[in-house]
Amino acid sequence: MLGYFKLFEDPQRTVAELLKAPINAFSIGDQIEFALCFTGPREANQILQRFVDQRSDLHSQMRRAIERVEREGLPEYPSTGYPDVVAWVRKAYGLEAVIG
């Protein structure tokens, strides 16, 4: 088995790793959905919070995207930009990561 895919053999361990650091080529939206599927909203929110804390350069854009989603609702498909993904997962999954 390819080394990358071995990372996903034990979903609980994978989520524990995601709580500490991202996994290359595993987008933040996918990380959150993986955690929701295999652990729950607490871990998903912690992963989102880790990402938000690490990307302070995007805080103002995240706030604007969250305001837009609150005002207009969820778009049919989330954008691929990080601020829009953060806004989408917060609204869609009821997560509450605090944006500095």
C-alpha positions in Angstrom: 0.0 0.0 0.0 1.2 3.5 -0.8 2.6 5.3 2.3 0.1 8.1 2.0 -2.9 5.8 2.2 -1.5 4.0 5.2 -2.2 7.3 7.1 -6.0 6.5 6.8 -6.0 2.9 7.9 -6.8 4.0 11.5 -9.2 6.9 11.3 -9.0 7.6 15.1 -5.2 8.0 14.8 -5.6 10.1 11.7 -7.9 12.5 13.5 -5.5 12.6 16.4 -2.7 13.6 13.9 -5.0 16.2 12.3 -5.6 17.8 15.7 -1.8 18.5 15.9 -1.0 19.4 12.2 -2.4 19.2 8.7 -1.7 16.2 6.4 -0.3 17.2 3.0 -2.8 17.1 0.2 -5.7 16.8 2.6 -7.8 20.0 2.3 -9.1 21.7 5.4 -12.7 21.0 4.3 -11.9 17.3 3.8 -10.1 17.2 7.2 -13.1 18.6 8.9 -15.5 16.2 7.2 -13.2 13.2 8.0 -13.2 14.2 11.7 -17.0 14.6 11.7 -17.4 11.2 10.1 -14.9 9.3 12.3 -15.0 11.2 15.6 -17.4 14.1 15.9 -18.0 17.8 16.0 -15.7 18.5 18.9 -12.6 17.2 17.0 -13.8 18.8 13.8 -14.1 22.2 15.5 -10.6 21.8 17.0 -9.2 21.1 13.6 -11.0 24.1 12.2 -9.7 26.2 15.1 -6.1 25.0 14.5 -6.4 26.0 10.9 -7.9 29.4 11.7 -5.2 30.1 14.3 -2.5 29.2 11.8 -3.9 31.4 9.1 -4.2 34.8 10.8 -3.3 36.3 7.4 -6.8 35.3 6.2 -8.9 36.4 9.3 -10.4 39.5 7.7 -11.3 37.5 4.5 -12.8 34.8 6.7 -14.9 37.3 8.6 -16.3 38.7 5.3 -17.0 35.2 4.0 -18.8 34.3 7.2 -20.9 37.5 7.0 -21.8 36.7 3.4 -22.8 33.1 4.3 -24.9 34.4 7.2 -26.6 37.0 5.0 -27.1 34.9 1.8 -27.1 31.3 3.1 -24.9 28.4 1.9 -24.0 28.4 -1.7 -24.8 25.2 -3.5 -21.0 24.4 -3.7 -18.3 25.9 -1.4 -15.6 27.9 -3.1 -12.2 26.5 -3.1 -10.7 29.6 -1.4 -9.8 29.0 2.3 -12.0 31.9 3.7 -15.1 30.6 1.9 -14.4 27.0 2.9 -14.1 28.1 6.6 -17.4 30.0 6.3 -19.1 27.1 4.6 -18.0 24.4 7.1 -18.9 26.7 10.1 -22.4 27.2 8.7 -23.1 23.7 7.3 -21.8 21.8 10.3 -22.6 24.2 13.1 -18.9 24.6 14.0 -17.8 27.6 16.1 -14.1 28.3 15.5 -13.2 31.8 16.8 -11.5 34.0 14.3 -9.0 36.2 16.0 
